[in-house]
Amino acid sequence: MRGPHILDTELALAATGDLGWRRRLAVWLHARQCAECAAGVEEFRALRAEVRRTGDTGVEDAGWAELEREMKANIRLGLAAGRIVDPKPALAIPGMEPAGWRAAVVMATLTVVLASGWLLRRPLPQQAAPVPASMVAEASAEGVGFHEGQTGLVLLGPERDTSVMLAGSAGGARARFIDEETGQVTIHHVALED
């Protein structure tokens, strides 16, 4: 025999097959080498077979009716004590616990997550792309235009004998030409946007 003997409770469980597989294997390996523990398992098996054969559980009539009455009385007493401690009955749904602070925390978290998702999904306002620094808009007596280096575009105004008012604006140029004979105003506007 190696190691200490197996407890009687484990021998009884091994005899009925109610041990877990690991512990059952350990008891079986031990009982193969220990005659005393192997005899204990066989004793429990024989005792179990005898109980099954005779139907004798060894329990006398313990007064089950009296025990039942006491249990029901204790249940009633517990319910009455509960009503004293919490006199106002809570609105309860059978099988459900009333929602408390946990539900409030869950709802607040869910609200934050949904609001964050909505805010992150919204498109950001688009800003106009900056115009390259080398692009220049200008207004002159000839007209309004823009140029980049040696290339450019000019929107010519009316003939030279008309009066010209020039105005510049951020990211573009604007010119107003007034015809002296008719008083008609022609406005040219060049905006540099990408």
C-alpha positions in Angstrom: 0.0 0.0 0.0 1.2 3.5 -0.9 0.0 6.6 1.0 -2.8 6.9 3.5 -6.1 5.0 3.3 -9.1 6.4 1.5 -11.9 7.9 3.7 -15.0 5.9 4.2 -17.2 8.5 2.5 -15.1 8.3 -0.7 -15.2 4.5 -0.5 -19.0 4.6 -0.3 -19.2 7.0 -3.2 -16.8 4.8 -5.2 -19.0 1.8 -4.5 -22.0 3.6 -6.0 -20.0 5.2 -8.9 -20.8 8.7 -7.7 -17.2 10.0 -7.6 -15.8 12.3 -10.3 -13.6 10.6 -12.9 -10.3 11.9 -11.5 -11.0 10.9 -7.9 -12.6 7.6 -9.1 -9.3 6.8 -10.9 -7.3 7.7 -7.8 -9.4 5.5 -5.6 -9.3 2.6 -8.1 -5.5 2.8 -8.3 -5.2 2.9 -4.5 -7.7 0.0 -4.0 -5.7 -2.2 -6.4 -2.7 -1.9 -4.1 -4.5 -1.7 -0.7 -6.5 -4.8 0.3 -8.1 -2.9 3.3 -9.6 -0.1 1.0 -10.6 -2.7 -1.6 -12.5 -4.7 1.1 -14.1 -1.4 2.2 -15.4 -0.7 -1.3 -16.8 -4.3 -1.5 -18.5 -3.9 1.9 -20.3 -0.8 0.8 -21.4 -2.5 -2.5 -22.7 -5.5 -0.5 -24.5 -3.2 2.0 -26.1 -1.3 -0.9 -27.2 -4.5 -2.6 -28.8 -5.7 0.7 -30.7 -2.4 1.1 -32.1 -2.7 -2.4 -33.1 -6.3 -1.8 -34.9 -5.8 1.5 -36.2 -2.2 0.9 -35.1 -1.4 4.5 -33.7 2.2 4.5 -33.1 2.1 8.3 -35.2 5.2 8.7 -38.1 4.8 11.1 -41.4 6.7 10.7 -40.0 10.1 11.7 -43.4 11.8 11.9 -43.5 13.3 8.4 -46.9 14.9 8.9 -45.7 16.7 12.0 -42.5 17.8 10.2 -44.6 19.1 7.2 -46.8 21.2 9.6 -43.7 22.7 11.3 -42.2 23.6 7.9 -45.4 25.3 6.7 -45.7 27.2 10.0 -42.0 28.4 9.7 -42.7 29.6 6.1 -45.8 31.5 7.2 -43.8 33.1 10.1 -41.0 34.1 7.7 -43.5 35.8 5.3 -45.2 37.6 8.1 -41.8 38.9 9.4 -40.9 40.0 5.9 -44.1 42.1 5.8 -43.2 43.7 9.1 -39.7 44.7 7.9 -40.9 46.0 4.5 -44.6 47.1 5.1 -45.2 48.6 1.7 -45.5 45.9 -1.0 -43.3 46.5 -4.0 -44.8 46.3 -7.4 -43.3 43.0 -8.4 -43.5 40.9 -11.5 -43.3 37.2 -10.7 -39.8 36.0 -11.4 -38.4 39.4 -11.9 -36.4 41.6 -9.5 -37.3 45.3 -9.4 -34.9 47.4 -11.4 -32.6 49.5 -9.2 -29.4 51.4 -9.5 -27.9 48.7 -11.8 -30.6 49.4 -14.4 -29.8 53.2 -14.2 -26.1 52.5 -14.7 -26.8 50.3 -17.7 -29.2 52.9 -19.3 -26.7 55.7 -18.7 -23.9 53.7 -20.3 -26.1 52.8 -23.3 -27.0 56.5 -23.7 -23.4 57.5 -23.7 -22.5 54.8 -26.3 -25.3 55.7 -28.6 -24.7 59.5 -28.4 -21.0 58.9 -29.1 -21.8 56.8 -32.1 -24.2 59.4 -33.5 -21.6 62.2 -33.0 -18.8 60.2 -34.6 -21.0 59.2 -37.5 -21.9 62.8 -38.5 -19.7 64.3 -41.3 -17.3 66.9 -40.2 -17.8 70.4 -41.8 -15.6 70.6 -44.9 -13.3 73.6 -45.2 -12.2 74.9 -48.5 -8.8 73.6 -49.4 -6.1 76.2 -49.2 -5.2 77.8 -52.5 -1.5 77.2 -53.5 0.6 80.2 -52.4 1.8 80.7 -56.0 -1.7 81.4 -57.4 -2.5 85.1 -57.5 -5.8 86.9 -58.3 -5.7 90.5 -59.5 -7.9 93.1 -60.9 -6.6 95.8 -63.3 -7.9 98.3 -65.8 -7.9 95.5 -68.5 -10.0 93.0 -66.4 -10.0 90.5 -63.6 -7.9 87.3 -63.6 -5.5 85.0 -61.9 -2.1 83.7 -62.8 0.4 81.2 -61.5 3.9 81.9 -62.7 3.8 82.7 -66.4 0.4 81.2 -67.2 -2.9 82.7 -66.3 -6.4 83.8 -67.3 -7.8 87.3 -67.6 -11.5 88.1 -68.0 -11.4 91.3 -70.1 -13.6 94.2 -69.3 -15.4 96.5 -71.7 -13.5 99.0 -73.9 -10.9 101.3 -72.5 -12.8 104.5 -72.4 -15.1 103.2 -69.6 -14.4 103.9 -66.0 -13.1 101.1 -63.8 -13.5 100.4 -60.1 -11.2 97.8 -58.7 -11.8 95.8 -55.5 -9.8 92.9 -54.1 -11.2 90.2 -51.8 -9.6 87.4 -49.9 -9.1 84.4 -52.2 -10.1 86.3 -55.3 -10.5 89.6 -57.2 -13.4 91.6 -58.3 -13.8 94.5 -60.7 -16.8 96.7 -61.6 -16.9 98.4 -64.9 -19.4 101.3 -65.4 -20.4 102.4 -68.9 -20.4 106.2 -69.0 -23.1 106.5 -71.6 -25.7 104.0 -70.3 -24.7 103.8 -66.6 -24.8 100.0 -66.9 -22.5 98.2 -64.4 -20.7 95.0 -65.3 -19.2 93.0 -62.4 -16.5 90.4 -62.8 -15.5 88.2 -59.9 -12.7 85.6 -59.9 -12.6 83.4 -56.8 -9.7 81.1 -56.0 -11.2 78.0 -54.5 -10.2 74.4 -54.8 
